[in-house]
């Protein structure tokens, strides 16, 4: 039997994938206006967060969700900074922080599996 939490998790992951793939379209069908400018990368980060939330709920563990979120946001924000034309003052510190968190979460994952 499928749990309600599983259904909610898959729904959030589907919304997250849609936000990552087509943020402007999702903004238009949800809010009545297409997303533009900084709204597009912001919506993609929100999409990544929804995917990670869905994974965390589906697997009943926050660690895989946080690891996926932090690693994906590290890569995406670095991409936005290098090739996306967005360079706010906290962009690179955020990339560094997420990279550090990703490494620590990865190490924590290994320790948990070994114990």
DAMO-V106155 format. One record per backbone hydrogen bond with DSSP energy under -1.0 kcal/mol. CO is the residue of the C=O (numbers start at 1). NH is the residue of the N-H. E is the energy in kcal/mol with one decimal. If there is no record, write none. Layout:
co={CO,CO}
nh={NH,NH}
e={E,E}
This chain:
co={3,4,5,6,7,8,9,10,11,12,13,14,15,16,17,18,22,23,24,25,26,27,28,36,37,38,39,40,41,42,43,44,45,46,47,48,49,50,51,52,53,54,55,56,62,63,64,65,66,67,68,69,70,71,72,73,74,75,76,77,78,79,80,88,90,91,92,93,94,95,96,97,98,99,100,101,102,103,104,105,106,107,108,109,110,111}
nh={7,8,9,10,11,12,13,14,15,16,17,18,19,20,21,22,26,27,28,29,30,31,32,39,40,42,43,44,45,46,47,48,49,50,51,52,53,54,55,56,57,58,59,61,66,67,68,69,70,71,72,73,74,75,76,77,78,79,80,81,82,83,86,91,94,95,96,97,98,99,100,101,102,103,104,105,106,107,108,109,110,111,112,113,114,115}
e={-1.9,-2.6,-2.7,-2.6,-2.2,-2.5,-2.4,-2.3,-2.1,-2.6,-2.8,-2.1,-2.4,-2.2,-2.5,-3.2,-2.4,-2.5,-2.1,-2.5,-2.3,-2.9,-1.5,-1.9,-1.4,-1.7,-2.3,-2.0,-2.1,-2.1,-2.3,-2.4,-2.2,-2.3,-2.2,-2.4,-2.6,-2.4,-2.3,-2.6,-2.4,-2.6,-2.5,-1.9,-2.9,-2.5,-2.5,-2.5,-2.9,-2.4,-2.5,-2.7,-2.0,-2.1,-2.8,-2.8,-2.0,-2.2,-2.7,-2.4,-2.3,-3.1,-1.3,-1.6,-2.0,-2.1,-2.6,-2.6,-2.6,-2.3,-2.5,-2.7,-2.5,-2.2,-2.5,-2.9,-2.4,-2.4,-2.3,-2.1,-1.9,-2.0,-2.1,-2.0,-1.8,-1.9}
